[in-house]
Amino acid sequence: MDMRKWLSGIIATERKKALPVLSFPAVQLMGISVRDLIGSSDCQAEAMRLVAQRYPTAAAVSFMDLSVEAEAFGAETVVSDDEVPTVVGALVDEDTDPSGIVVPAVGVGRTGLYVEAIAKVAPLIDDRPVLAGAIGPFSLAGRLMDVSEVMVMCYEEPELVHAVLEKAAEFVAAYADAFRAAGADGVVLAEPLAGLLSPDLAEEFSSAYVRRIVKEVQTDSFAVVYHNCGGGVPKMMDSIVDTGAAAFHFGNAISMADVMPLVPADRVAMGNVAPAEQLRNGTPDSVRAATLEVLEACAGYPNFVISTGCDVPPMAPLENIDAFFAAVDEFYAR
């Protein structure tokens, strides 16, 4: 698919389809656990197919499982039946010799399953782009070094952080390239931890490496969608835009109305109904109100696309998800 043409078409279209990060709730449609889902490429492919069949999304988005890449490096991961996996502990500390950190081959751990899932589902969804999911370089470094520790080490051990980032960026680029070879039309690159950095640190420890990944993997037929759900996004927008990503996705820690003026008119920006507060713990009425509020606030920007602020939790009630799409239809029917 010509992704530049697809994105230009979105901007030119008055009535836009929603593009939530929606995949994990398919476990409810399938009657399986999250543990089952993340352990089977067949289940992942079927989950994406079912979501695409049920909901009129602008694209089919794979799973925002930010433990996969760290697990491939050797990090310990905790898996449960109804929550997204998490990384525990730290693989790298201040005494680690970075030369001993081995960049895993794509396919190690569950990375192979996720690439296989894209290869299996891409031929089944031919009416919209298929977007894979990968973690951003600084967020991966945070999972390898411990989220709290990496923030301190940016000041106290910057050389070590950069050494880990070199390895992280190398792997993420290779992983994204594997998704492209498997048939994905793009990748959502999730860099949430960068949203906690100051603008200068975000440029040095995140955007510089994201820029390198984008340059290596993005083509006319493969788009990088940059995701950051941190509250510092508005202050670092120049750096984020300069990554060269084809599109942007922002979380509900910020107001989309505040960030849209900072996004170039020729690039799509998506966000940002609260996935936990609304989709998981809200009601159909509150989801409707929250969705309409974001749509109305950003109605003056042709490059805005309504989405969730991050991935929708696995057990988000389906009636809430239905209410989100109903609110989008209501807005554009006016």
C-alpha positions in Angstrom: 0.0 0.0 0.0 1.2 3.5 -0.8 1.2 4.8 2.8 2.0 8.4 1.9 -1.1 8.4 -0.4 -3.2 6.8 2.4 -2.2 9.4 4.9 -2.8 12.2 2.4 -6.2 10.7 1.7 -7.0 10.8 5.4 -6.2 14.5 5.6 -8.3 15.2 2.5 -11.3 13.2 3.7 -13.9 15.1 5.7 -15.5 12.1 7.4 -12.6 10.2 9.0 -12.5 6.7 10.4 -11.2 6.3 13.9 -7.9 4.6 14.5 -7.8 3.4 18.1 -5.0 1.2 19.4 -7.4 -1.7 19.6 -6.3 -5.4 19.6 -6.2 -7.0 23.1 -9.9 -6.8 23.7 -10.3 -9.5 21.0 -9.6 -12.0 23.8 -13.3 -11.4 24.8 -14.5 -12.2 21.3 -12.4 -15.4 21.2 -13.0 -16.6 24.7 -9.2 -16.9 25.5 -6.8 -15.4 27.9 -4.1 -12.8 27.3 -1.6 -15.6 28.1 -3.1 -17.7 25.3 -3.1 -14.7 22.9 0.6 -13.7 23.3 1.8 -17.3 23.0 0.2 -18.0 19.6 0.7 -16.3 16.2 -2.5 -18.0 15.0 -4.5 -16.4 17.9 -2.9 -13.0 17.3 -3.8 -13.1 13.6 -7.3 -14.2 14.3 -7.7 -11.5 17.0 -6.7 -8.7 14.5 -9.0 -10.2 11.9 -11.9 -10.2 14.3 -11.3 -6.6 15.4 -11.1 -5.5 11.8 -14.3 -7.4 11.0 -16.2 -5.9 13.9 -15.0 -2.3 13.9 -14.6 0.2 11.0 -11.1 1.3 11.9 -8.8 3.3 9.6 -6.1 0.6 10.1 -5.7 -2.7 11.8 -3.2 -2.3 14.7 -1.2 -5.1 16.3 -0.6 -5.5 20.0 1.2 -2.8 22.0 3.0 -5.4 24.2 6.0 -3.5 25.4 7.6 -6.5 27.1 8.5 -8.4 23.9 11.7 -6.7 22.9 13.1 -6.5 26.5 12.3 -10.2 26.9 14.3 -11.0 23.7 17.3 -9.3 25.4 16.8 -11.6 28.4 14.6 -9.5 30.7 12.2 -11.2 33.1 8.5 -10.8 32.1 5.4 -11.4 34.1 2.4 -12.8 32.2 -1.2 -13.0 33.5 -4.5 -14.1 32.0 -6.2 -10.7 31.7 -3.4 -8.0 31.7 -0.7 -7.0 29.2 2.7 -8.6 30.2 5.1 -6.4 32.2 8.9 -6.5 32.6 10.3 -6.8 36.2 13.8 -6.2 37.5 16.7 -4.8 35.6 19.0 -6.6 33.2 21.5 -3.7 33.0 22.9 -1.6 35.9 25.7 0.8 36.5 28.3 -2.0 36.8 27.3 -3.6 33.4 29.9 -3.7 30.7 27.9 -2.6 27.6 30.1 -4.5 25.3 28.7 -7.7 26.9 25.1 -6.8 25.9 24.2 -9.0 23.0 21.7 -7.7 20.4 19.3 -10.6 19.9 18.3 -11.9 16.5 14.7 -11.1 15.5 12.8 -14.2 16.2 14.2 -14.8 19.7 11.6 -15.1 22.4 8.2 -14.0 21.3 9.4 -11.6 18.6 9.1 -14.5 16.1 5.5 -15.1 17.1 4.6 -11.4 16.5 6.3 -11.3 13.1 4.5 -14.6 12.2 1.2 -13.1 13.2 1.6 -10.2 10.9 2.6 -12.5 8.0 -0.6 -14.5 8.7 -3.0 -11.6 9.1 -1.8 -9.3 6.3 -3.4 -11.3 3.5 -6.7 -11.5 5.5 -7.1 -7.7 5.9 -7.0 -6.1 2.5 -9.3 -3.1 3.0 -7.0 -1.1 5.3 -3.4 -0.9 6.3 -1.9 -3.4 8.8 0.3 -1.7 11.4 2.6 -3.8 13.6 3.7 -2.7 17.0 7.2 -2.1 18.5 8.7 -0.3 21.4 10.8 2.8 21.0 14.5 2.9 21.8 14.5 4.9 25.1 11.5 3.0 26.4 13.3 -0.3 25.6 16.4 1.0 27.4 14.2 1.8 30.4 12.9 -1.7 30.6 16.4 -3.1 30.4 17.8 -0.7 33.0 14.7 -0.1 35.2 12.5 2.8 34.4 13.5 4.8 37.5 17.2 4.1 37.2 17.4 5.1 33.5 16.1 8.5 34.3 18.9 9.0 36.9 21.5 7.5 34.6 20.8 10.0 31.9 22.6 12.5 34.2 25.0 10.2 36.1 25.9 7.6 33.5 25.1 9.0 30.1 27.7 7.0 28.3 26.1 3.8 29.6 22.6 4.9 28.5 23.9 5.7 25.0 25.6 2.4 24.8 22.3 0.6 25.7 20.4 2.8 23.3 22.8 1.9 20.4 21.9 -1.8 21.0 18.2 -1.0 21.5 17.9 1.0 18.3 19.8 -1.6 16.3 17.3 -4.3 17.4 14.2 -2.1 17.0 15.2 -1.2 13.4 15.7 -4.9 12.6 12.4 -5.8 14.2 10.5 -3.2 12.2 12.2 -4.3 9.1 11.1 -7.9 9.8 7.5 -6.7 10.1 7.8 -4.9 6.8 9.1 -8.1 5.1 6.2 -10.0 6.7 3.6 -7.7 5.0 3.0 -4.9 7.5 2.2 -1.5 6.0 3.8 0.3 9.0 4.7 0.1 12.6 3.5 2.0 15.7 6.7 2.9 17.5 5.8 3.3 21.2 8.1 5.7 23.1 6.1 6.6 26.2 9.1 6.8 28.6 10.5 9.7 26.5 7.5 11.8 27.6 9.0 12.0 31.1 12.2 13.7 29.9 13.0 17.3 29.5 13.0 18.5 25.8 16.8 18.5 25.7 17.2 15.1 27.2 14.3 13.8 25.0 16.3 14.9 21.9 19.5 13.4 23.1 18.3 10.1 24.5 15.1 9.4 22.4 14.5 11.4 19.3 18.0 11.1 17.9 17.6 7.3 18.0 14.0 7.3 16.7 15.2 9.5 13.8 17.8 6.9 12.9 15.2 4.1 13.0 12.8 6.1 10.8 15.5 6.8 8.3 16.4 3.2 8.1 12.9 1.6 7.8 10.4 4.1 6.6 9.5 4.1 2.9 6.6 5.2 0.7 5.0 1.8 1.5 6.0 1.5 5.1 5.1 4.2 7.6 6.4 4.8 11.1 3.7 6.1 13.5 5.4 7.7 16.5 3.5 7.1 19.8 4.2 9.1 23.0 1.8 9.2 25.9 3.8 11.4 28.2 2.8 14.8 29.6 6.0 16.5 28.2 5.0 16.1 24.6 4.0 19.7 23.8 7.4 21.0 24.9 9.3 18.5 22.8 7.2 18.7 19.7 10.0 20.2 17.6 12.2 17.2 18.3 9.3 14.7 17.8 8.4 16.2 14.4 12.0 16.2 13.4 12.2 12.4 13.8 10.6 12.3 10.4 7.8 9.9 11.4 5.0 9.8 8.9 2.3 10.2 11.6 2.0 10.8 15.4 -0.1 9.3 18.2 -0.4 11.0 21.6 -1.8 9.9 24.9 -4.4 11.5 27.2 -1.8 13.1 29.5 -2.0 16.1 27.2 -4.8 17.9 25.4 -4.9 17.2 21.6 -6.1 20.8 21.2 -2.8 22.0 22.6 -0.6 19.8 20.4 -2.4 20.0 17.1 -1.2 23.5 16.3 2.4 22.2 16.6 1.9 19.3 14.1 2.7 20.0 10.5 -0.5 20.2 8.4 0.8 17.4 6.1 1.2 14.9 8.8 -1.5 13.0 10.7 -1.8 13.2 14.5 -4.0 10.8 16.5 -5.4 10.7 20.0 -6.6 10.6 22.7 -9.6 9.3 24.6 -8.4 7.8 27.9 -8.2 4.0 27.5 -8.1 3.1 31.2 -10.4 5.8 32.6 -13.0 5.7 29.8 -12.7 2.5 27.7 -11.9 0.2 30.6 -13.6 1.9 33.6 -16.1 4.3 32.1 -19.7 3.8 30.9 -21.1 4.0 27.3 -22.4 7.5 28.2 -19.0 8.7 29.6 -17.1 7.2 26.6 -19.5 9.0 24.2 -19.0 12.3 26.0 -15.2 12.0 26.2 -15.0 11.0 22.5 -17.2 13.9 21.3 -15.2 16.3 23.5 -11.9 15.4 21.8 -13.5 15.5 18.3 -15.1 18.9 18.9 -11.8 20.3 20.3 -9.9 19.2 17.2 -12.5 19.7 14.5 -10.6 22.5 12.9 -7.6 20.4 12.0 -8.0 18.2 8.9 -4.9 16.2 9.9 -6.5 15.1 13.2 -7.8 11.5 13.6 -9.7 10.4 16.7 -8.1 7.5 18.6 -7.5 6.2 22.1 -4.7 7.7 24.2 -2.9 4.3 24.3 -3.8 0.7 23.8 -7.3 -0.4 24.9 -7.0 -2.8 27.9 -7.9 -6.4 27.3 -11.0 -6.4 29.5 -12.4 -3.1 28.4 -16.2 -3.7 28.1 -17.2 -4.2 24.5 -20.2 -1.9 25.0 -17.7 0.9 25.8 -15.7 0.2 22.7 -19.0 0.2 20.7 -19.9 3.5 22.3 -16.6 5.0 21.1 -17.3 4.1 17.5 -20.9 5.2 17.8 -19.8 8.6 19.0 -17.5 9.0 16.0 -20.4 8.2 13.7 -22.6 10.7 15.6 -20.0 13.5 15.2 -19.4 13.0 11.5 -23.2 12.7 10.8 -23.8 16.2 12.0 
